[in-house]
Amino acid sequence: MRKIIFTIGLSLALATSVALSQTNKQESQKNQPPLEQWPMECEGAASRLDFAVIDTKKSPDTYLIIVARLGTGEPFNLNQIRLANAKEYVLRRGTDLKYVLAVGERVSGLGRLEVYVGGRLAQIMPFKKNAKGYCLPGSEGW
């Protein structure tokens, strides 16, 4: 009988501990903005686009699609600069890549590039507000 009571007590303590840790984790996640609201840094943006290029080249009938979206309060001409920088970066990875550049609707929060491989969303890459590219001029060119 003591073993049963001990087992039940231990089970309840374990269940309570798990529930509290999940609640604490959810509360800490609520205090952080979603990932698409954190601006990308140069190296992270370059590696994500590199992987998208590699995945696109794996399949001969696949297109790389890059959609630029302005964020809250950003000037309308910024998308053309961002797409030109992305195009330059992609073309340095080879001219045999099939790609499409497009301008999407404005989004709330940070402007971003959305990268699609084979018609599927592969990456959301936010910019710092009003940034023309991810890297400082001259470092990687975009």
PyMOL commands that set and color helices and strands:
alter all, ss='L'
color gray80, all
select helices_A, chain A and resi 2-30+35-37+42-58+78-91
alter helices_A, ss='H'
color red, helices_A
select strands_A, chain A and resi 64-69+99-103+112-117+120-126
alter strands_A, ss='S'
color yellow, strands_A
deselect
rebuild
show_as cartoon
